């Protein structure tokens, strides 16, 4: 048995450490790295812009947004829906026109078949003198006349090639969904949020530069990603979950206004989390690469 197995190169066993080391050097395998604080969204930042909210609003599921950003998102989705709906209506009208053209073509074919049978019964008179056909009156052999140029496939466009299949558009969904939870989102469901500023007369820095910006209006505890928070739906105040459990749930009264509260009036604020990780659950980033087979 050899000593110092990690650095030994004469061993007959390909150790786990050597495999990891070779995988990192060769560019194979999945790299995992714990994400730092800079990659995690602060509790008071918008879930879309990842910047501190100027006019914070919250959804029923507890996701915080800047009012300007979420309204712009909703307007963009509505415009997208209107564009898709126009394309869908265009497809429906095209299908109706094709059906009407097929019906007319069927009528014409029936009429022509009837005329052919009638001509077989009654002979047509023989014209002794046939008018001469000029060169200009000769039928054209081009396939670009009578609007054919609009229906012919264009070989330089993939969707217009003869081999391309026509894609049928589905009717677009009118509902707008939350970009974070994926649940239906309406403007009337957005609740205004009121953060209580920390009163520190000695700290004259700007609000964004401060680390401790907001506090609980009841317990005066500093709010951060490490402190679970909740929003009171009736007033929009942000309090700590400790305040909810120890003070509010005793008599179900608003500690600031005295109004009655219910379980639905307490919305848990979703903290942290970005596109790199889930909400404070697994703060790891993974980079998947081809697997090294030993």
C-alpha positions as a Python dict, from the first residue, in 0.01 Angstrom:
ca = {
    (1, 'X'): (0, 0, 0),
    (2, 'X'): (148, 332, -107),
    (3, 'X'): (163, 642, 108),
    (4, 'X'): (18, 981, 22),
    (5, 'X'): (-246, 841, -213),
    (6, 'X'): (-356, 1182, -338),
    (7, 'X'): (-21, 1269, -490),
    (8, 'X'): (99, 919, -572),
    (9, 'X'): (117, 843, -946),
    (10, 'X'): (243, 485, -922),
    (11, 'X'): (-72, 339, -765),
    (12, 'X'): (-277, 79, -952),
    (13, 'X'): (-607, 236, -841),
    (14, 'X'): (-753, 541, -1017),
    (15, 'X'): (-869, 738, -711),
    (16, 'X'): (-1168, 969, -690),
    (17, 'X'): (-943, 1269, -626),
    (18, 'X'): (-734, 1193, -936),
    (19, 'X'): (-1051, 1156, -1145),
    (20, 'X'): (-1180, 1494, -1026),
    (21, 'X'): (-844, 1657, -1086),
    (22, 'X'): (-815, 1516, -1439),
    (23, 'X'): (-1175, 1609, -1519),
    (24, 'X'): (-1114, 1970, -1417),
    (25, 'X'): (-797, 1989, -1623),
    (26, 'X'): (-938, 1817, -1932),
    (27, 'X'): (-1266, 2008, -1956),
    (28, 'X'): (-1497, 1714, -1882),
    (29, 'X'): (-1749, 1664, -1605),
    (30, 'X'): (-1983, 1905, -1422),
    (31, 'X'): (-1832, 2195, -1232),
    (32, 'X'): (-2015, 2304, -916),
    (33, 'X'): (-1942, 2623, -731),
    (34, 'X'): (-2114, 2789, -439),
    (35, 'X'): (-2260, 3125, -535),
    (36, 'X'): (-2149, 3426, -338),
    (37, 'X'): (-2355, 3704, -186),
    (38, 'X'): (-2312, 3922, -495),
    (39, 'X'): (-2515, 3676, -704),
    (40, 'X'): (-2812, 3663, -466),
    (41, 'X'): (-3094, 3915, -501),
    (42, 'X'): (-3165, 4130, -195),
    (43, 'X'): (-3506, 4099, -32),
    (44, 'X'): (-3605, 4455, -134),
    (45, 'X'): (-3501, 4421, -501),
    (46, 'X'): (-3731, 4368, -797),
    (47, 'X'): (-3749, 4013, -930),
    (48, 'X'): (-3725, 4143, -1288),
    (49, 'X'): (-3470, 4425, -1274),
    (50, 'X'): (-3275, 4287, -970),
    (51, 'X'): (-3245, 4648, -850),
    (52, 'X'): (-3388, 4812, -534),
    (53, 'X'): (-3756, 4893, -584),
    (54, 'X'): (-3868, 5253, -605),
    (55, 'X'): (-4242, 5171, -601),
    (56, 'X'): (-4254, 4815, -463),
    (57, 'X'): (-4557, 4594, -522),
    (58, 'X'): (-4605, 4230, -431),
    (59, 'X'): (-4808, 3943, -575),
    (60, 'X'): (-5025, 3699, -382),
    (61, 'X'): (-4738, 3448, -388),
    (62, 'X'): (-4495, 3691, -223),
    (63, 'X'): (-4278, 3794, -518),
    (64, 'X'): (-4164, 4156, -506),
    (65, 'X'): (-4160, 4372, -821),
    (66, 'X'): (-4102, 4733, -910),
    (67, 'X'): (-4436, 4874, -1022),
    (68, 'X'): (-4292, 5024, -1340),
    (69, 'X'): (-4117, 4698, -1437),
    (70, 'X'): (-4415, 4468, -1377),
    (71, 'X'): (-4658, 4702, -1559),
    (72, 'X'): (-4419, 4719, -1856),
    (73, 'X'): (-4401, 4338, -1850),
    (74, 'X'): (-4783, 4310, -1851),
    (75, 'X'): (-4816, 4562, -2138),
    (76, 'X'): (-4554, 4374, -2340),
    (77, 'X'): (-4740, 4045, -2290),
    (78, 'X'): (-5068, 4208, -2397),
    (79, 'X'): (-4908, 4342, -2716),
    (80, 'X'): (-4759, 4000, -2781),
    (81, 'X'): (-5103, 3843, -2737),
    (82, 'X'): (-5259, 4095, -2980),
    (83, 'X'): (-4993, 4015, -3243),
    (84, 'X'): (-5042, 3638, -3205),
    (85, 'X'): (-5419, 3680, -3217),
    (86, 'X'): (-5395, 3868, -3549),
    (87, 'X'): (-5185, 3586, -3695),
    (88, 'X'): (-5436, 3330, -3568),
    (89, 'X'): (-5732, 3521, -3717),
    (90, 'X'): (-5541, 3550, -4045),
    (91, 'X'): (-5494, 3172, -4047),
    (92, 'X'): (-5866, 3115, -3977),
    (93, 'X'): (-5973, 3347, -4261),
    (94, 'X'): (-5726, 3174, -4495),
    (95, 'X'): (-5874, 2833, -4410),
    (96, 'X'): (-6227, 2965, -4475),
    (97, 'X'): (-6120, 3104, -4814),
    (98, 'X'): (-5961, 2771, -4907),
    (99, 'X'): (-6281, 2586, -4817),
    (100, 'X'): (-6492, 2826, -5024),
    (101, 'X'): (-6252, 2788, -5320),
    (102, 'X'): (-6275, 2410, -5294),
    (103, 'X'): (-6656, 2430, -5295),
    (104, 'X'): (-6653, 2654, -5604),
    (105, 'X'): (-6407, 2425, -5780),
    (106, 'X'): (-6633, 2128, -5707),
    (107, 'X'): (-6930, 2315, -5855),
    (108, 'X'): (-6729, 2402, -6168),
    (109, 'X'): (-6618, 2042, -6212),
    (110, 'X'): (-6979, 1922, -6186),
    (111, 'X'): (-7088, 2181, -6445),
    (112, 'X'): (-6808, 2081, -6684),
    (113, 'X'): (-6897, 1713, -6649),
    (114, 'X'): (-7259, 1795, -6725),
    (115, 'X'): (-7164, 1998, -7035),
    (116, 'X'): (-6943, 1715, -7161),
    (117, 'X'): (-7229, 1468, -7139),
    (118, 'X'): (-7461, 1713, -7320),
    (119, 'X'): (-7207, 1764, -7600),
    (120, 'X'): (-7191, 1391, -7656),
    (121, 'X'): (-7569, 1381, -7710),
    (122, 'X'): (-7605, 1690, -7934),
    (123, 'X'): (-7337, 1740, -8200),
    (124, 'X'): (-7199, 2090, -8233),
    (125, 'X'): (-7207, 2263, -8576),
    (126, 'X'): (-6889, 2248, -8779),
    (127, 'X'): (-6724, 2587, -8835),
    (128, 'X'): (-6594, 2605, -9188),
    (129, 'X'): (-6399, 2921, -9143),
    (130, 'X'): (-6195, 2931, -8821),
    (131, 'X'): (-6062, 3270, -8716),
    (132, 'X'): (-5687, 3300, -8716),
    (133, 'X'): (-5529, 3327, -8370),
    (134, 'X'): (-5275, 3606, -8341),
    (135, 'X'): (-4951, 3570, -8152),
    (136, 'X'): (-5070, 3806, -7879),
    (137, 'X'): (-5384, 3599, -7817),
    (138, 'X'): (-5199, 3275, -7765),
    (139, 'X'): (-5222, 3139, -7409),
    (140, 'X'): (-4911, 3201, -7202),
    (141, 'X'): (-4709, 2905, -7082),
    (142, 'X'): (-4572, 3102, -6786),
    (143, 'X'): (-4670, 2989, -6439),
    (144, 'X'): (-4637, 3342, -6300),
    (145, 'X'): (-4963, 3480, -6443),
    (146, 'X'): (-5301, 3510, -6273),
    (147, 'X'): (-5145, 3563, -5930),
    (148, 'X'): (-4930, 3250, -5950),
    (149, 'X'): (-4625, 3443, -5837),
    (150, 'X'): (-4783, 3492, -5496),
    (151, 'X'): (-4852, 3124, -5439),
    (152, 'X'): (-4534, 2971, -5581),
    (153, 'X'): (-4282, 2849, -5322),
    (154, 'X'): (-3970, 3058, -5270),
    (155, 'X'): (-3667, 2833, -5255),
    (156, 'X'): (-3466, 3081, -5045),
    (157, 'X'): (-3723, 3086, -4760),
    (158, 'X'): (-3730, 2764, -4552),
    (159, 'X'): (-4101, 2794, -4477),
    (160, 'X'): (-4186, 2834, -4849),
    (161, 'X'): (-4002, 2532, -4986),
    (162, 'X'): (-4209, 2244, -5130),
    (163, 'X'): (-4088, 2008, -4856),
    (164, 'X'): (-4190, 2245, -4576),
    (165, 'X'): (-4506, 2159, -4388),
    (166, 'X'): (-4751, 2427, -4291),
    (167, 'X'): (-4760, 2488, -3918),
    (168, 'X'): (-5100, 2547, -3767),
    (169, 'X'): (-5105, 2817, -3505),
    (170, 'X'): (-5288, 2748, -3181),
    (171, 'X'): (-5520, 3004, -3031),
    (172, 'X'): (-5304, 3221, -2800),
    (173, 'X'): (-5373, 3225, -2430),
    (174, 'X'): (-5509, 3557, -2313),
    (175, 'X'): (-5401, 3502, -1953),
    (176, 'X'): (-5082, 3674, -1831),
    (177, 'X'): (-4863, 3466, -1600),
    (178, 'X'): (-4622, 3572, -1328),
    (179, 'X'): (-4260, 3552, -1451),
    (180, 'X'): (-4150, 3396, -1120),
    (181, 'X'): (-4429, 3162, -1005),
    (182, 'X'): (-4593, 3092, -1343),
    (183, 'X'): (-4940, 3152, -1196),
    (184, 'X'): (-5202, 3390, -1347),
    (185, 'X'): (-5123, 3755, -1277),
    (186, 'X'): (-5361, 4052, -1280),
    (187, 'X'): (-5293, 4419, -1215),
    (188, 'X'): (-5566, 4437, -951),
    (189, 'X'): (-5391, 4160, -752),
    (190, 'X'): (-5073, 4368, -705),
    (191, 'X'): (-5042, 4503, -352),
    (192, 'X'): (-4846, 4817, -266),
    (193, 'X'): (-4565, 4759, -17),
    (194, 'X'): (-4446, 5007, 247),
    (195, 'X'): (-4094, 4964, 384),
    (196, 'X'): (-4008, 5140, 711),
    (197, 'X'): (-3678, 5326, 685),
    (198, 'X'): (-3410, 5293, 953),
    (199, 'X'): (-3384, 5621, 1145),
    (200, 'X'): (-3012, 5675, 1186),
    (201, 'X'): (-2923, 6050, 1200),
    (202, 'X'): (-2549, 5978, 1191),
    (203, 'X'): (-2561, 5779, 866),
    (204, 'X'): (-2590, 6037, 588),
    (205, 'X'): (-2524, 5800, 297),
    (206, 'X'): (-2776, 5747, 19),
    (207, 'X'): (-3043, 5480, 64),
    (208, 'X'): (-2889, 5242, -191),
    (209, 'X'): (-2543, 5268, -32),
    (210, 'X'): (-2674, 5168, 310),
    (211, 'X'): (-2653, 4804, 415),
    (212, 'X'): (-2930, 4838, 674),
    (213, 'X'): (-3203, 5021, 486),
    (214, 'X'): (-3531, 4898, 633),
    (215, 'X'): (-3663, 4774, 965),
    (216, 'X'): (-3975, 4616, 1110),
    (217, 'X'): (-4215, 4894, 1219),
    (218, 'X'): (-4323, 4690, 1524),
    (219, 'X'): (-4009, 4531, 1664),
    (220, 'X'): (-3757, 4766, 1491),
    (221, 'X'): (-3550, 4466, 1383),
    (222, 'X'): (-3328, 4521, 1078),
    (223, 'X'): (-3462, 4348, 765),
    (224, 'X'): (-3229, 4145, 544),
    (225, 'X'): (-3215, 3825, 340),
    (226, 'X'): (-3140, 3635, 659),
    (227, 'X'): (-3459, 3757, 829),
    (228, 'X'): (-3789, 3597, 717),
    (229, 'X'): (-4042, 3872, 645),
    (230, 'X'): (-4413, 3902, 575),
    (231, 'X'): (-4638, 4171, 426),
    (232, 'X'): (-4967, 4270, 590),
    (233, 'X'): (-5211, 4283, 299),
    (234, 'X'): (-5443, 4546, 449),
    (235, 'X'): (-5176, 4816, 494),
    (236, 'X'): (-4873, 4688, 298),
    (237, 'X'): (-4638, 4709, 598),
    (238, 'X'): (-4338, 4474, 604),
    (239, 'X'): (-4286, 4295, 936),
    (240, 'X'): (-4074, 4004, 1049),
    (241, 'X'): (-4216, 3653, 1074),
    (242, 'X'): (-4117, 3657, 1442),
    (243, 'X'): (-4353, 3952, 1489),
    (244, 'X'): (-4627, 3761, 1309),
    (245, 'X'): (-4586, 3449, 1522),
    (246, 'X'): (-4542, 3616, 1860),
    (247, 'X'): (-4758, 3930, 1836),
    (248, 'X'): (-5008, 3925, 1547),
    (249, 'X'): (-5127, 3565, 1578),
    (250, 'X'): (-5219, 3613, 1945),
    (251, 'X'): (-5526, 3831, 1884),
    (252, 'X'): (-5519, 3869, 1500),
    (253, 'X'): (-5512, 4250, 1518),
    (254, 'X'): (-5295, 4484, 1314),
    (255, 'X'): (-5025, 4611, 1555),
    (256, 'X'): (-5022, 4958, 1395),
    (257, 'X'): (-5383, 5025, 1292),
    (258, 'X'): (-5576, 4785, 1516),
    (259, 'X'): (-5771, 4639, 1223),
    (260, 'X'): (-5871, 4275, 1224),
    (261, 'X'): (-5651, 4035, 1027),
    (262, 'X'): (-5694, 3686, 886),
    (263, 'X'): (-5455, 3418, 764),
    (264, 'X'): (-5500, 3541, 404),
    (265, 'X'): (-5387, 3893, 500),
    (266, 'X'): (-5034, 3770, 576),
    (267, 'X'): (-4816, 3720, 266),
    (268, 'X'): (-4473, 3564, 309),
    (269, 'X'): (-4204, 3762, 128),
    (270, 'X'): (-3990, 3548, -104),
    (271, 'X'): (-3629, 3632, -27),
    (272, 'X'): (-3320, 3614, -245),
    (273, 'X'): (-3289, 3388, -544),
    (274, 'X'): (-3194, 3484, -897),
    (275, 'X'): (-3163, 3306, -1228),
    (276, 'X'): (-2853, 3135, -1087),
    (277, 'X'): (-3018, 2963, -792),
    (278, 'X'): (-3343, 2891, -617),
    (279, 'X'): (-3473, 3099, -330),
    (280, 'X'): (-3219, 3051, -53),
    (281, 'X'): (-3242, 2673, -96),
    (282, 'X'): (-2951, 2564, -313),
    (283, 'X'): (-2701, 2843, -364),
    (284, 'X'): (-2490, 2650, -614),
    (285, 'X'): (-2412, 2713, -976),
    (286, 'X'): (-2350, 2419, -1210),
    (287, 'X'): (-2174, 2411, -1545),
    (288, 'X'): (-2245, 2087, -1726),
    (289, 'X'): (-1978, 1950, -1960),
    (290, 'X'): (-1922, 1616, -2137),
    (291, 'X'): (-1871, 1333, -1889),
    (292, 'X'): (-1528, 1175, -1863),
    (293, 'X'): (-1558, 797, -1887),
    (294, 'X'): (-1293, 616, -1684),
}
